[in-house]
């Protein structure tokens, strides 16, 4: 029992295979993510789709938004229907089908967008459950829990670092669909690792060490909820069919603006209700105000951060000296800087915070948050002033 509970660097045995599954899933995602706007905006004679930059950025923005939104139904389905293991497994399969569709778009363009839809659906199932499976390996109060998640997130950053380098090189040397294919192979590896290693590891760990009794048992779902789920699924796939078949013409820029309006309106209505019409006391209302301010700041940060695969990509392509010693650096390679800096500087920054705390200069979480936003703002000012 002790061997299984401390089999990998003093952590439960399944943590390694879960981290490898996550690494290769992130490899598949970050391998194709920086290629999307470049592929859609490239001229047709260059193998691209020939779209203008505004529309390509809007499409990728909608894609990114849907990835986050998909976590809501994905988590619900995992909780009520499939359970954790089978949600991750089905998510892997659907994402792999998405990559296959993108690869086959060489023969039929609309398969590219079908592939993006599959990746959204699969990610909604996969991402909501993979990190939860890490959590169930540790009992409440286990001091190893935080470091276990650190191992898991290290897999994410390693996948995010390596993927643009490999997929970007293949795209530059052999063409768009070789870059997309590399991402698809990464997802296939993730699927195989999870099915043949992670699932058996979890079964063995549950039998010999023990997990909570209901860790993977879906909760009961009402009859009405089942019908809502069925009708919603049919509606989504019907809408996809009409859009991809060309029966409905969609304006990506208009859709992205409407999504922003709807999301902001729903947030405003929800928080107004909580503040004025719920049973919160004065102290809880003050906490709610602080939460809304932090949420707004975080939303602005992530809105800016998600420019990495769009405007940052175009900036790197058009305004960066990429020729070094006769070798032109592929544009997607710049996407590897973010995970590289996280891997490199996170331990250093952590050391600095501890050092300053010992010297009597302890920063609160809010202060660190504000400092990070300030650094990001300074970087954007530098880019804005770039000749």
Secondary structure as the mmCIF struct_conf table of DSSP 4:
data_model
#
loop_
_struct_conf.conf_type_id
_struct_conf.id
_struct_conf.beg_label_comp_id
_struct_conf.beg_label_asym_id
_struct_conf.beg_label_seq_id
_struct_conf.end_label_comp_id
_struct_conf.end_label_asym_id
_struct_conf.end_label_seq_id
HELX_RH_AL_P HELX_RH_AL_P1 UNK A 2 UNK A 5
TURN_TY1_P TURN_TY1_P1 UNK A 6 UNK A 7
STRN STRN1 UNK A 8 UNK A 8
TURN_TY1_P TURN_TY1_P2 UNK A 9 UNK A 10
STRN STRN2 UNK A 11 UNK A 11
TURN_TY1_P TURN_TY1_P3 UNK A 13 UNK A 13
HELX_RH_AL_P HELX_RH_AL_P2 UNK A 14 UNK A 41
BEND BEND1 UNK A 42 UNK A 42
HELX_RH_3T_P HELX_RH_3T_P1 UNK A 44 UNK A 46
TURN_TY1_P TURN_TY1_P4 UNK A 47 UNK A 47
BEND BEND2 UNK A 48 UNK A 48
HELX_RH_AL_P HELX_RH_AL_P3 UNK A 53 UNK A 77
HELX_RH_PI_P HELX_RH_PI_P1 UNK A 78 UNK A 82
HELX_RH_AL_P HELX_RH_AL_P4 UNK A 84 UNK A 104
TURN_TY1_P TURN_TY1_P5 UNK A 105 UNK A 107
TURN_TY1_P TURN_TY1_P6 UNK A 109 UNK A 109
HELX_RH_AL_P HELX_RH_AL_P5 UNK A 110 UNK A 135
TURN_TY1_P TURN_TY1_P7 UNK A 136 UNK A 137
BEND BEND3 UNK A 138 UNK A 138
TURN_TY1_P TURN_TY1_P8 UNK A 140 UNK A 141
TURN_TY1_P TURN_TY1_P9 UNK A 143 UNK A 144
HELX_RH_AL_P HELX_RH_AL_P6 UNK A 145 UNK A 174
HELX_RH_AL_P HELX_RH_AL_P7 UNK A 176 UNK A 193
HELX_RH_PI_P HELX_RH_PI_P2 UNK A 194 UNK A 198
HELX_RH_AL_P HELX_RH_AL_P8 UNK A 199 UNK A 208
TURN_TY1_P TURN_TY1_P10 UNK A 209 UNK A 209
TURN_TY1_P TURN_TY1_P11 UNK A 213 UNK A 216
HELX_LH_PP_P HELX_LH_PP_P1 UNK A 217 UNK A 220
HELX_RH_AL_P HELX_RH_AL_P9 UNK A 223 UNK A 244
TURN_TY1_P TURN_TY1_P12 UNK A 245 UNK A 246
BEND BEND4 UNK A 247 UNK A 248
HELX_RH_AL_P HELX_RH_AL_P10 UNK A 252 UNK A 277
BEND BEND5 UNK A 278 UNK A 278
HELX_RH_AL_P HELX_RH_AL_P11 UNK A 282 UNK A 305
TURN_TY1_P TURN_TY1_P13 UNK A 306 UNK A 310
HELX_RH_AL_P HELX_RH_AL_P12 UNK A 311 UNK A 319
BEND BEND6 UNK A 320 UNK A 320
STRN STRN3 UNK A 323 UNK A 324
TURN_TY1_P TURN_TY1_P14 UNK A 325 UNK A 326
STRN STRN4 UNK A 327 UNK A 328
HELX_LH_PP_P HELX_LH_PP_P2 UNK A 329 UNK A 330
HELX_RH_3T_P HELX_RH_3T_P2 UNK A 331 UNK A 335
HELX_RH_AL_P HELX_RH_AL_P13 UNK A 336 UNK A 358
TURN_TY1_P TURN_TY1_P15 UNK A 359 UNK A 360
HELX_LH_PP_P HELX_LH_PP_P3 UNK A 362 UNK A 364
HELX_RH_AL_P HELX_RH_AL_P14 UNK A 365 UNK A 384
TURN_TY1_P TURN_TY1_P16 UNK A 385 UNK A 385
#
